[in-house]
């Protein structure tokens, strides 16, 4: 089973992006996702952006992760 985590793209550098994941900045490959822009939310797994997702879905997912970690 794989787990991907939503992150917000804050900077683009050719085939890589800096993505904020829970406040931590990670560098991820963007080769598998078309037309990534600053401000987009992407699902991150194993150092790669797998797909873009809308902001509402990303924020809901991040909230669920926070709730799970509070238990």
C-alpha positions as CSV (number, residue, x, y, z in Angstrom):
1,X,0.0,0.0,0.0
2,X,1.3,3.5,-0.9
3,X,0.5,6.7,0.9
4,X,0.8,10.0,-0.8
5,X,0.6,13.3,1.0
6,X,-0.8,16.6,-0.4
7,X,1.6,19.5,-0.6
8,X,1.5,23.1,-2.0
9,X,3.9,24.0,-4.8
10,X,5.9,27.1,-3.8
11,X,8.7,27.1,-6.4
12,X,9.3,25.5,-9.8
13,X,12.8,24.7,-11.1
14,X,12.7,22.9,-14.5
15,X,11.6,19.3,-13.6
16,X,11.5,19.8,-9.9
17,X,9.4,21.8,-7.4
18,X,9.7,22.9,-3.9
19,X,6.6,21.8,-2.1
20,X,5.3,22.6,1.4
21,X,4.2,19.4,3.1
22,X,2.9,20.2,6.6
23,X,5.2,23.2,6.8
24,X,8.3,21.2,5.7
25,X,9.8,22.1,2.3
26,X,10.6,19.1,0.1
27,X,12.1,18.9,-3.4
28,X,10.0,16.7,-5.6
29,X,10.2,15.6,-9.2
30,X,7.4,16.9,-11.4
31,X,8.1,14.7,-14.5
32,X,4.9,12.7,-14.0
33,X,2.5,15.7,-13.8
34,X,1.7,18.1,-16.7
35,X,1.5,21.9,-16.2
36,X,2.4,22.2,-12.6
37,X,2.3,25.8,-11.4
38,X,3.2,27.7,-8.1
39,X,0.1,27.5,-5.9
40,X,-1.0,24.1,-7.2
41,X,-1.5,21.2,-4.7
42,X,0.0,17.9,-5.7
43,X,0.1,14.4,-4.2
44,X,3.7,13.6,-3.1
45,X,5.0,10.1,-2.8
46,X,8.7,8.9,-2.8
47,X,10.0,12.2,-3.9
48,X,7.7,12.7,-6.9
49,X,4.5,14.6,-7.5
50,X,2.0,12.0,-8.7
51,X,-0.9,14.2,-9.7
52,X,-2.5,17.6,-9.1
53,X,-5.5,17.9,-6.7
54,X,-7.8,20.7,-5.9
55,X,-7.2,22.9,-2.9
56,X,-10.4,21.8,-1.1
57,X,-9.5,18.1,-1.3
58,X,-5.9,18.8,-0.2
59,X,-6.9,20.8,2.8
60,X,-9.5,18.1,3.8
61,X,-6.9,15.4,3.5
62,X,-4.3,17.3,5.6
63,X,-7.0,17.9,8.3
64,X,-7.6,14.1,8.4
65,X,-3.9,13.5,8.9
66,X,-3.8,16.0,11.7
67,X,-6.8,14.4,13.4
68,X,-5.2,11.0,13.1
69,X,-2.0,12.2,14.7
70,X,-3.9,13.7,17.6
71,X,-5.2,10.3,18.8
